[in-house]
Amino acid sequence: MNYRPPAGGPWEEAAPAALELDAPALAAAVSFAERHPTPWAHDLQKVIAGGLFEEGQWNEIIGPTRPRGEPNGLVLRHGYIAARWGDTRRVDMTFSVAKSYLSILAGLTHADGLIRDLDEPVERTVQDGGFEGAHNGAITWRHLLQQTSEWEGTLWDKPDLIDRNRDVSLEGRAVKKGTFRPLQPPGTYWEYNDVRVNRLSLALLRRFGRALPAVFKERIMDPIGASSTWEWQGYRNSFVEIGGARVQSVSGGGHWGGGVFIDAEDQARIGLMMLRRGRWGERQLLPGRWIDLSTMPCEVNRQYGFLWWLNADRTLFPSASPESYFAIGAGANITWIDPAHDLVAVLRWIDRGAMDGFIARVMEAMR
C-alpha cells in the first residue's frame, strides 16, 4: 500500500482489521495514552519560566510561547489512519521535534550541493565568525548534526555553557546543569545542547540564503499537503541580514520559547514522508540516502543519528522495533516512525515515561 492523504482533503481512515491490526488491542493502546497525560501545566510560559530547563540568569524567555492543548494523537498503518484521539488539528508548541525538522532541511542543503561534504569544516562555507579558531574551526556538519560539535560561544545572548552537563532523561527534575565542563575535541563527545543546535540553524540559513521556514514550506510542507496553520519561530533577537534583508534565524526547540508550532496531522504527514524514504507520490522530496544517514547511529551515542532519536539497541524504547526512530520534544511530543511495520504514530502531551507502554500495546495489536 502506498496511500497518502490529499492536500486539504479528508485523511482516509480504515478499520484496524483492514490494516492487519487487532481492534481491541489498538483501542487499549489509545486508552493507555489517554490515561497517561503529561504532568505539565497548560501555561507553558510559566512551565519554562518556572525552571523546567534551567534557573537564574539564563532562563529568560526570548521567543513566543502559547498555552498547550489537551493530549491527542493518531496512529497510521500503510498511510491510513488506524486510530486517533483528541483534537489532532490543535496547533501547539513541539519543543525539540524541531531538531528533526532541521535535519530534513540539512538534507535539502546537502542535496542542493550547498553542503558539499558532511565531514568538511563548517568554517569553509560559513564565515560569519562563529567557526573561527582551532577548536570551532575543526567542527564539521556531521558534528553539528550528531550533537558532538562541542561548539563554544554565545548565540542570541545564550552561552553554550547553559547546556553543558545536560541529561535530557532527567529534565525537569531539578538536576543541575550549566556548570563548567572542559570541552573535548569535536566529534568525540555527545551532548544535547540547544545553543549548538541553534548555531546549526543559523549555519543552514547562511547556506540557503533565505528563511528556513520558507524553504521548509516550499520543499516539504506544501508538497505533502500540510495545512497553513503551522509556524516556525525564532527569538526576538535572532535576526540577521541576508542579502540585504532582515531574516529571523529559527530555533531548534522551545527551550527559550519559539520553535515549531504545528498540529498532529501535519506532523503525521512529515512522518509519513520519512517512512516513505523521502518520497510523496511521484516526487522525491528528500533523498532516500539522507534517511539512511539520518538514522545511522552516532559512534559516541548509538541512540542518536542526525537529530533523530534511534532505537538501534532497543535501549530507548525496548518495546519498539530496532528500526524505529523518533522525533522527540519535551512535554512530551513524539513522532514514532517504524519502517519494519509500515507505521507512524504521533503523540502530543503524553507522559514521557508512558511511551514504551503505549508502544508495547501497539505492538500487541500487530497481527
ABEGO torsion letter per residue (X at the ends): XABBBBBGBBBBBBBAAAAGBBAAAAAAAAAAAAABBBABBABAAAAAAAGAABBEAAABBABBBBBBBBBBEBBBBGGBBABBBEBAABBBBAEAAAAAAAAAAAAAAAAAGABABAABBAAAABBAGAABEAAAAABBAAAAAAGAAGBBEBBGGBBAAAABGBBAAABGAGBBBGBBBBBBBBGABBBBBAAAAAAAAAAAAAAAGBBAAAAAAAAAAAAAGBBAABBBBBBAAABBBBGGBBBBBBBAEAAAEEEBBBBAAAAAAAAAAAAAGGBBEABBABBAAAAAAAABBBAABAABBBGBBBAAAGAABAABBAABBBBBBBOBBBBBBBAAAGBBBBBBGBBAAAAAAAAAAAAAABX
